[in-house]
Amino acid sequence: MKIAIASDHGGVNIRKEILRLLDEMNIEYEDLGCEGGCSVDYPDYALPVAEKVASGECDRGILICGTGIGMSIAANKVNGIRCALVHDVFSAKATRLHNDSNILAMGERVIGPGLAREIAKTWLETEYEGGRHENRLRKITEYEGNTQQ
């Protein structure tokens, strides 16, 4: 598994914590920044991660900003992306099991580093269960295909 990961200025600390987790789990990753606390625009970080996941260059992505909201909105504009904004372990598991989410978004101003690690670990270790959920995801994929310009 290869992960694309990025944050804006509001998520730098948790991104660094998740990078340590990925190292501990021996998961390959591509860190797309940002560095430091200077204000940056979240789409400049969310969209490249989403494009790497959508193209198959990376298997999944992780995005962190102040709330996770901006990152998740931007990432979900890319066809093929199912970015889930998650701030609890139950939702991290459910979004993989039922929605086959391929990007995880979190907010550093909402959760601390310990919980962020738990969420990311659960999300990374949980596999999509398929079955009854396949038809639902197919409908999303078909809709995306019908709305391309």
FIKEFI-912300 format. One record per residue: residue number from 1; residue in three letters; x, y, z of N, C-alpha, C, O in turn. Coordinates in Angstrom, 3 decimals, padded with zeros to 6 digits. Atoms other than C-alpha are relative to their C-alpha. Layout:
<dovexs>
NUM/ALA/X/Y/Z/X/Y/Z/X/Y/Z/X/Y/Z
...
</dovexs>
This chain:
<dovexs>
1/MET/000.848/-001.181/000.000/000.000/000.000/000.000/000.891/001.242/000.000/001.890/001.315/000.715
2/LYS/-000.705/-001.284/000.038/001.202/003.497/-000.862/-001.006/001.104/000.293/-002.087/001.151/-000.294
3/ILE/000.875/-001.079/-000.462/-000.308/006.565/000.809/000.539/001.338/-000.483/001.738/001.599/-000.384
4/ALA/-000.320/-001.405/000.254/-000.326/010.154/-000.448/-000.528/000.776/001.203/-001.674/000.581/001.610
5/ILE/000.395/-000.734/-001.195/-000.440/012.526/002.514/000.380/001.467/-000.132/001.433/001.801/-000.674
6/ALA/-000.281/-001.436/000.015/-000.656/016.306/002.871/-000.831/000.691/001.070/-001.825/000.161/001.567
7/SER/000.760/-000.857/-000.903/-001.802/019.048/005.173/000.176/001.437/-000.449/001.088/001.767/-001.206
8/ASP/-000.255/-001.425/000.130/-002.267/022.760/005.080/000.653/000.440/001.309/001.035/-000.399/002.125
9/HIS/-000.657/-000.519/-001.195/-000.829/025.027/007.785/-000.706/-000.404/001.291/-000.077/-000.463/002.347
10/GLY/000.772/000.363/-001.192/-003.600/023.984/010.193/000.126/-001.455/000.390/-000.420/-001.860/001.417
11/GLY/-000.096/001.432/-000.282/-002.672/020.290/010.075/001.407/-000.556/000.041/001.594/-001.773/000.023
12/VAL/-001.395/000.434/000.070/001.130/020.178/010.101/000.375/-000.951/001.136/001.043/-001.957/000.896
13/ASN/-000.415/000.822/-001.143/001.505/018.703/013.606/-000.569/-001.410/-000.073/000.148/-002.379/000.176
14/ILE/000.589/001.343/000.107/-000.925/015.824/013.089/000.568/-000.729/-001.215/000.759/-001.944/-001.158
15/ARG/-000.625/000.663/001.148/000.541/015.138/009.634/001.325/-000.623/000.406/001.615/-001.756/000.021
16/LYS/-001.285/000.540/-000.449/003.949/014.681/011.249/-000.213/-001.228/000.894/000.566/-002.179/000.831
17/GLU/000.317/001.156/-000.842/002.386/012.310/013.803/-000.415/-001.193/-000.862/-000.017/-002.325/-000.586
18/ILE/000.444/001.081/000.889/000.736/010.283/011.020/001.180/-000.532/-000.823/001.230/-001.725/-001.122
19/LEU/-001.197/000.470/000.700/004.050/010.141/009.134/000.786/-000.976/000.877/001.298/-001.983/000.387
20/ARG/-000.678/000.925/-000.919/005.608/008.540/012.228/-000.748/-001.331/000.060/-000.131/-002.396/000.080
21/LEU/000.814/001.214/-000.010/002.712/006.062/012.327/000.250/-000.830/-001.263/000.434/-002.044/-001.180
22/LEU/-000.240/000.706/001.257/003.208/005.165/008.661/001.372/-000.668/000.012/001.520/-001.797/-000.457
23/ASP/-001.329/000.602/-000.125/006.904/004.586/009.330/-000.055/-001.236/000.900/000.518/-002.273/000.566
24/GLU/000.120/001.120/-000.936/006.044/002.338/012.301/-000.715/-001.193/-000.632/-000.390/-002.345/-000.342
25/MET/000.779/001.048/000.650/003.574/000.380/010.152/000.667/-000.499/-001.288/000.140/-001.383/-001.964
26/ASN/-000.721/000.344/001.231/006.108/000.102/007.303/-000.853/000.193/-001.244/-000.856/-000.637/-002.154
27/ILE/000.835/-000.342/001.146/003.699/001.750/004.895/000.704/001.085/-000.804/001.099/002.120/-000.267
28/GLU/-000.625/-000.970/000.897/005.175/003.553/001.909/-000.915/001.209/-000.151/-002.138/001.074/-000.181
29/TYR/000.809/-001.205/000.164/004.057/007.156/001.498/000.732/001.045/-000.813/001.953/001.019/-000.966
30/GLU/-000.527/-001.182/000.665/004.515/010.310/-000.498/-000.541/001.204/000.748/-001.749/001.441/000.754
31/ASP/000.370/-001.170/-000.794/004.475/013.436/001.667/-000.001/001.225/-000.912/001.038/001.624/-001.437
32/LEU/000.150/-001.150/000.890/003.143/016.397/-000.315/-000.080/001.328/000.749/-000.517/002.329/000.181
33/GLY/-000.078/-001.254/-000.757/003.560/019.001/002.469/-001.290/000.350/000.705/-002.211/-000.465/000.751
34/CYS/-000.866/-001.161/000.077/003.057/021.666/003.627/000.935/000.064/001.214/000.749/-000.644/002.204
35/GLU/-000.937/-000.177/-001.112/005.910/022.755/005.846/-000.260/001.351/000.652/-000.595/002.326/-000.021
36/GLY/000.121/-001.256/-000.720/005.688/025.404/008.523/-001.425/000.426/000.256/-002.377/-000.256/-000.122
37/GLY/001.308/-000.485/-000.423/002.828/027.446/009.845/-000.525/001.170/-000.804/-001.550/001.749/-000.444
38/CYS/000.481/-001.104/000.830/002.497/030.085/007.129/-001.274/-000.416/-000.724/-001.389/-001.545/-001.201
39/SER/001.291/000.290/000.614/-000.997/030.277/005.718/000.148/-000.415/-001.457/000.830/000.243/-002.243
40/VAL/000.035/000.497/001.372/-001.539/028.260/002.548/-001.443/-000.354/-000.346/-002.301/-000.378/000.536
41/ASP/001.345/000.340/000.463/-004.597/027.297/000.495/-000.167/-001.510/-000.067/000.575/-002.185/-000.779
42/TYR/000.178/001.459/-000.089/-005.909/023.793/001.253/-000.218/-000.693/-001.341/000.228/-001.831/-001.489
43/PRO/000.141/000.728/001.272/-006.932/022.989/-002.360/001.342/-000.314/-000.661/001.461/-001.295/-001.396
44/ASP/-001.320/000.233/000.585/-003.255/023.279/-003.344/000.641/-001.287/000.531/001.598/-001.787/-000.060
45/TYR/-000.517/001.229/-000.600/-002.606/020.233/-001.123/-000.982/-001.159/-000.151/-000.575/-002.300/-000.367
46/ALA/001.016/001.054/000.105/-005.882/018.313/-001.265/-000.104/-000.556/-001.419/-000.197/-001.769/-001.604
47/LEU/000.199/000.452/001.381/-006.170/018.172/-005.050/001.135/-000.886/-000.514/000.847/-001.895/-001.158
48/PRO/-001.058/000.921/000.436/-002.712/016.682/-005.754/-000.086/-001.378/000.663/000.173/-002.392/000.017
49/VAL/000.178/001.297/-000.665/-003.337/013.967/-003.148/-001.139/-000.761/-000.679/-000.991/-001.936/-001.013
50/ALA/001.159/000.653/000.626/-006.766/013.222/-004.655/000.332/-000.487/-001.407/-000.091/-001.575/-001.799
51/GLU/-000.371/000.410/001.358/-005.316/013.111/-008.178/000.917/-001.220/000.008/000.797/-002.087/-000.857
52/LYS/-000.881/001.171/-000.099/-002.612/010.643/-007.111/-000.789/-001.259/000.346/-000.485/-002.342/-000.152
53/VAL/000.830/001.149/-000.351/-005.236/008.378/-005.566/-000.901/-000.384/-001.172/-001.016/-001.563/-001.507
54/ALA/000.902/000.272/001.122/-007.672/008.701/-008.477/000.727/-000.656/-001.176/000.157/-001.497/-001.871
55/SER/-000.768/000.547/001.126/-004.926/007.884/-010.998/000.557/-001.392/000.304/000.990/-002.099/-000.606
56/GLY/-000.568/001.278/-000.386/-003.811/004.819/-009.032/001.474/000.072/000.353/002.078/-000.933/000.727
57/GLU/-001.408/-000.166/-000.390/-000.352/006.237/-008.407/000.201/-000.307/001.489/001.231/-000.845/001.894
58/CYS/000.018/000.345/-001.423/-001.175/005.940/-004.698/-001.304/-000.734/000.281/-002.321/-000.472/-000.361
59/ASP/001.179/000.803/-000.314/-003.626/003.483/-003.143/-001.048/000.769/000.793/-002.248/000.624/000.560
60/ARG/000.889/-000.796/-000.843/-005.101/005.864/-000.572/000.689/001.304/000.367/001.881/001.486/000.116
61/GLY/-000.554/-001.282/-000.414/-004.625/009.355/000.806/-000.469/000.394/001.379/-001.502/-000.072/001.861
62/ILE/000.355/-000.570/-001.295/-004.674/011.187/004.111/000.227/001.507/-000.088/001.279/001.966/-000.532
63/LEU/-000.037/-001.459/000.046/-005.418/014.914/004.410/-000.341/000.565/001.370/-001.246/000.076/002.045
64/ILE/000.254/-000.626/-001.288/-005.280/017.144/007.478/000.014/001.513/-000.173/000.939/002.071/-000.762
65/CYS/000.011/-001.454/-000.087/-006.309/020.767/007.908/-000.549/000.351/001.385/-000.600/-000.512/002.262
66/GLY/000.486/-000.394/-001.315/-007.744/022.735/010.810/-001.220/-000.787/000.443/-001.280/-001.269/001.574
67/THR/001.227/000.745/-000.313/-011.159/021.076/010.676/-000.148/-001.272/-000.813/-000.916/-002.158/-000.438
68/GLY/000.160/001.107/000.940/-010.752/018.593/007.824/-001.068/000.274/-001.042/-001.162/-000.443/-002.038
69/ILE/001.135/-000.289/000.885/-013.747/020.169/006.111/000.472/000.470/-001.373/000.052/-000.078/-002.392
70/GLY/-000.471/-000.523/001.282/-011.943/022.163/003.420/000.705/-001.056/-000.828/000.469/-001.174/-002.030
71/MET/-000.724/001.057/000.705/-009.651/019.285/002.532/-000.972/-001.020/-000.592/-000.817/-001.430/-001.743
72/SER/000.931/001.023/000.491/-012.546/016.834/002.226/-000.860/000.539/-001.148/-001.140/-000.183/-002.105
73/ILE/000.787/-000.598/001.087/-014.605/019.214/000.085/000.824/000.022/-001.290/000.349/-000.394/-002.347
74/ALA/-000.853/-000.090/001.192/-011.694/019.813/-002.299/000.278/-001.382/-000.583/000.147/-001.580/-001.790
75/ALA/-000.347/001.340/000.491/-010.688/016.140/-002.534/-001.174/-000.658/-000.704/-000.991/-001.335/-001.715
76/ASN/001.181/000.647/000.576/-014.239/015.027/-003.293/-000.431/000.589/-001.336/-001.366/000.080/-001.955
77/LYS/000.267/-000.545/001.341/-014.283/017.212/-006.424/000.650/-000.847/-001.091/000.300/-000.730/-002.265
78/VAL/-000.722/000.830/000.972/-011.969/014.686/-008.097/-000.777/-001.304/-000.201/-001.059/-002.016/000.763
79/ASN/000.735/001.233/000.291/-013.827/011.838/-009.848/000.758/-001.214/000.529/001.976/-001.321/000.385
80/GLY/-000.590/001.221/-000.530/-013.222/008.504/-008.179/000.421/000.096/001.452/000.834/-000.898/002.050
81/ILE/-000.411/-000.187/-001.393/-012.491/009.971/-004.769/-001.201/-000.106/000.920/-002.264/000.464/000.672
82/ARG/000.974/000.114/-001.078/-014.456/008.999/-001.698/000.737/000.380/001.277/001.205/-000.478/002.026
83/CYS/-000.703/-000.530/-001.158/-012.926/011.216/000.964/-000.973/000.120/001.160/-002.034/000.731/001.037
84/ALA/000.842/-000.027/-001.194/-014.363/010.771/004.449/000.654/000.853/001.075/001.814/000.641/001.429
85/LEU/-000.432/-000.815/-001.135/-014.022/013.394/007.169/-000.336/-000.772/001.263/-001.505/-001.046/001.536
86/VAL/000.179/000.902/-001.143/-013.520/011.370/010.346/000.674/000.571/001.239/001.814/001.032/001.189
87/HIS/-000.557/-000.444/-001.281/-013.025/012.344/013.992/-000.238/-001.011/001.109/-000.122/-000.675/002.288
88/ASP/000.150/001.059/-000.995/-013.750/009.026/015.730/000.352/-001.343/-000.631/000.294/-001.503/-001.850
89/VAL/-000.477/001.300/000.476/-012.559/005.432/015.459/-001.114/-000.804/-000.662/-000.874/-001.471/-001.669
90/PHE/001.118/000.748/000.588/-016.003/003.930/014.756/-000.226/000.415/-001.453/-000.379/-000.438/-002.327
91/SER/000.228/-000.486/001.366/-016.478/006.130/011.679/001.153/-000.365/-000.922/000.940/-000.640/-002.103
92/ALA/-001.155/000.395/000.812/-012.941/005.365/010.479/-000.170/-001.427/-000.499/000.115/-001.723/-001.660
93/LYS/000.211/001.392/000.386/-013.781/001.675/010.460/-001.178/-000.117/-000.965/-001.083/-000.793/-001.989
94/ALA/001.212/000.098/000.821/-017.273/002.118/009.003/000.213/000.536/-001.411/-000.291/-000.037/-002.377
95/THR/-000.184/-000.585/001.330/-016.137/004.328/006.139/000.867/-000.870/-000.908/000.766/-000.784/-002.132
96/ARG/-000.751/000.966/000.807/-013.677/001.667/005.012/-000.871/-001.213/-000.308/-000.940/-001.655/-001.455
97/LEU/000.825/001.192/000.187/-016.039/-001.277/005.537/-001.118/000.223/-001.006/-001.323/-000.598/-001.901
98/HIS/001.238/-000.208/000.758/-019.114/000.251/003.911/000.147/000.913/-001.207/-000.561/000.738/-002.198
99/ASN/-000.104/-001.003/001.062/-017.958/003.136/001.706/001.270/-000.114/-000.829/001.433/000.612/-001.810
100/ASP/-001.273/000.162/000.693/-014.512/001.959/000.565/000.674/001.359/-000.197/001.197/001.654/-001.272
101/SER/-000.624/-001.322/000.110/-013.234/005.467/001.318/001.462/-000.172/-000.377/002.151/-001.066/000.113
102/ASN/-001.387/000.098/000.434/-009.932/006.077/-000.377/000.847/001.180/000.462/002.059/001.204/000.244
103/ILE/-000.731/-001.088/-000.657/-008.991/009.315/001.376/-000.640/000.257/001.355/-001.863/000.304/001.488
104/LEU/000.403/-000.341/-001.355/-009.182/010.075/005.081/000.335/001.460/000.244/001.459/001.887/-000.018
105/ALA/-000.251/-001.394/-000.387/-009.555/013.704/006.213/-000.236/000.138/001.495/-001.171/-000.442/002.048
106/MET/000.129/-000.263/-001.434/-009.061/014.878/009.785/000.307/001.466/000.274/000.955/002.134/-000.532
107/GLY/-000.233/-001.377/-000.399/-008.993/018.220/011.606/000.845/000.097/001.246/000.472/-000.416/002.301
108/GLU/-000.915/-000.139/-001.139/-006.093/019.113/013.873/-000.578/000.851/001.121/-000.218/000.664/002.283
109/ARG/000.607/-000.844/-001.035/-008.162/021.732/015.702/-001.191/-000.688/000.663/-001.788/-000.154/001.597
110/VAL/001.142/000.760/-000.513/-010.832/019.093/016.382/000.461/-001.166/000.869/-000.142/-001.442/001.906
111/ILE/-000.488/001.165/-000.742/-008.821/016.079/017.579/001.489/000.152/000.283/002.186/000.927/-000.372
112/GLY/-001.411/-000.029/-000.353/-005.455/015.517/019.190/000.783/-001.073/-000.725/000.207/-001.890/-001.443
113/PRO/-000.855/000.941/000.717/-002.499/013.500/017.932/-000.246/-001.460/000.359/-000.166/-002.323/-000.515
114/GLY/000.247/001.394/-000.395/-003.288/010.347/019.937/-001.214/-000.575/-000.696/-001.154/-001.681/-001.233
115/LEU/001.212/000.462/000.672/-006.810/010.040/018.570/000.214/-000.053/-001.511/-000.270/-000.972/-002.172
116/ALA/-000.278/000.000/001.446/-005.608/010.949/015.070/000.756/-001.271/-000.393/000.467/-001.869/-001.429
117/ARG/-000.750/001.239/000.266/-003.144/008.030/015.226/-000.934/-001.209/000.025/-000.863/-002.071/-000.850
118/GLU/000.954/001.122/-000.101/-005.904/005.639/016.355/-000.912/-000.057/-001.211/-001.145/-001.122/-001.782
119/ILE/000.891/-000.077/001.162/-008.220/006.819/013.599/000.728/-000.467/-001.255/000.221/-001.310/-001.995
120/ALA/-000.755/000.351/001.209/-005.559/006.546/010.899/000.361/-001.482/-000.008/000.250/-002.138/-001.044
121/LYS/-000.374/001.414/-000.080/-004.396/003.119/012.103/-001.202/-000.891/-000.322/-001.092/-001.844/-001.094
122/THR/001.221/000.767/000.268/-007.954/001.781/012.108/-000.373/000.087/-001.466/-000.689/-000.927/-002.088
123/TRP/000.358/-000.214/001.414/-008.651/003.267/008.677/000.948/-000.752/-000.930/000.516/-001.341/-001.921
124/LEU/-000.998/000.688/000.836/-005.433/001.849/007.229/-000.130/-001.522/000.069/000.129/-002.209/-000.920
125/GLU/000.066/001.448/-000.194/-006.022/-001.646/008.632/-001.342/-000.617/-000.394/-001.448/-001.839/-000.490
126/THR/001.328/000.517/000.300/-009.706/-001.967/007.711/-000.187/-000.149/-001.504/000.065/000.783/-002.267
127/GLU/000.261/000.279/001.413/-010.595/-003.569/004.380/-001.479/000.198/-000.319/-002.342/000.011/000.538
128/TYR/001.374/-000.141/000.512/-013.716/-002.862/002.344/-000.657/-001.371/-000.033/-000.061/-002.340/-000.502
129/GLU/000.660/001.308/-000.044/-016.285/-005.624/002.863/-000.818/-000.322/-001.242/-001.253/-001.462/-001.405
130/GLY/000.715/000.286/001.245/-018.034/-005.275/-000.491/-001.438/-000.434/000.243/-002.152/000.166/001.046
131/GLY/001.357/000.537/-000.181/-021.246/-007.296/-000.769/-001.077/001.012/-000.319/-001.097/001.601/-001.400
132/ARG/001.164/-000.873/000.207/-024.378/-005.216/-000.345/000.376/001.450/-000.292/-000.455/002.225/-000.766
133/HIS/-000.447/-001.375/000.211/-022.302/-002.024/-000.567/000.430/000.263/-001.438/000.534/001.418/-001.853
134/GLU/-000.476/-000.142/001.382/-021.147/-002.683/-004.152/-000.962/000.812/-000.868/-000.532/001.690/-001.616
135/ASN/000.986/-000.693/000.827/-024.375/-001.466/-005.751/-000.014/001.492/000.307/-000.171/002.311/-000.598
136/ARG/000.013/-001.414/-000.396/-024.240/001.795/-003.785/001.189/000.745/-000.601/001.047/001.855/-001.114
137/LEU/-001.189/-000.648/000.560/-020.706/002.571/-004.875/-000.063/000.061/-001.526/000.410/001.019/-002.136
138/ARG/000.172/-000.005/001.460/-021.524/001.617/-008.464/-000.852/001.194/-000.418/-000.552/001.839/-001.423
139/LYS/000.861/-001.139/000.327/-024.294/004.256/-008.457/000.772/001.316/000.047/000.553/002.194/-000.787
140/ILE/-000.826/-001.210/-000.087/-021.809/006.921/-007.367/000.935/000.076/-001.199/001.064/001.130/-001.822
141/THR/-000.925/000.037/001.130/-019.301/005.858/-010.017/-000.720/000.310/-001.306/-000.202/001.056/-002.138
142/GLU/000.783/-000.276/001.209/-021.988/005.881/-012.719/-000.387/001.470/-000.076/-000.323/002.071/-001.148
143/TYR/000.369/-001.417/-000.023/-023.139/009.344/-011.662/001.202/000.860/-000.390/001.075/001.788/-001.188
144/GLU/-001.206/-000.757/000.352/-019.566/010.646/-011.837/000.275/-000.078/-001.496/000.642/000.923/-002.111
145/GLY/-000.232/000.182/001.425/-019.232/009.213/-015.345/-000.976/000.772/-000.852/-000.628/001.220/-001.945
146/ASN/001.030/-000.724/000.747/-022.448/010.873/-016.464/000.115/001.511/000.115/-000.515/002.239/-000.652
147/THR/-000.088/-001.435/-000.193/-021.446/014.301/-015.201/001.338/000.581/-000.451/001.593/001.770/-000.259
148/GLN/-001.288/-000.510/000.494/-017.966/014.564/-016.743/-000.242/000.928/-001.180/-001.155/000.726/-001.980
149/GLN/000.176/-000.975/001.079/-017.550/017.480/-019.088/001.018/-000.177/-001.084/001.008/000.564/-002.067
</dovexs>
